[in-house]
Amino acid sequence: MIGFVQGELPPPESPGLRKAAQEIVGRTFYGTLLAQARQSSLKTGLMDGGRMEEAFGAQLDAIYAESLGAWEKRGLGEALYRRLVDQQVRIDAASGRKGNETGA
């Protein structure tokens, strides 16, 4: 894993941070992709959802985007998570904290 010296223990797992990274990727990457696809001129009318799809399409896209962000186990979401963990380890080292101490 990038960000720590060989022989050192890897940083502790942070489920909250991983979920946040997945949500960021889902909303910014997949959400934008789905919104652009919905607005494209490639609609054929064969699988048209009518007025309900028009009314609730953005909400459906948001649910799909969130699911896609959580489903992706490797790639952009994982890279973002590793970068955030590495950054947190550096901040903790600079402040003298260890692991997931919050100081609270």
Secondary structure, DSSP 8 states (H G I E B T S, - for coil): -TTS-TTS------HHHHHHHHHHHIIIIIHHHHHHHHHSTT--STT--HHHHHHHHHHHHHHHHHHHHHH--SSHHHHHHHHHHHHHHHHHHHHT--TT----
